[in-house]
Amino acid sequence: MTKKQGREDAAGQLTRAAVVDAALRVLEDRGLEGLSTRAVADTLGVRMNTVLWHVKTKARMLELMADAVMGEIAYTGLPSSPRERARELAHRYRRALLAHRDGAALVTGTYPAEPHTLRFADRLVDALLEAGADEEQAAWTAWAVIYFLLGLVQEEQSAPDRSDDRLAKAVDAGTYPALHRVAAHMGQGAFEDRFAFGLEAVLARLPE
């Protein structure tokens, strides 16, 4: 089956996959605030009711979009070491979020029990269990990794220009002495380093 055929049914009608693809294109063009079922319909050249017939509601469309983003994560070539595998899965998750405008904000606002989302969670939990975590620790560590990544990437994708010095101006030594001491490390840059630091802090709680 070709990609085009996958977007159409036997009668040549619009499919849910085509609606989700169009929604992701609108997201790239307009951002999450500009995303609507009407905008998706306009992109496809159909009536809004046609879009809603496939996705029912905007909330459901967002769930399907979030799951499509998760579907871009590859699982080939993962490390054999469970701790390294968990680390690599987190890196791939971050890259998938960053590949889409407002990707983290999109996923954060949904709770899809969909195949791609569940597959990632299953692979991450499996790595944590194999690393020696018990069931509760594996579940909560997976949540911690996911919550940390969603928050960090959301900040990364909405960060102001690096020339923005509002924080530096606001944090004076007299009023905020502790923040002033660490101000050089509180800027918007170095997201890769902050990601690595936070991920290691979470994984450090795994059994040795």
Disulfide bonds with the S-S distance in Angstrom:
none
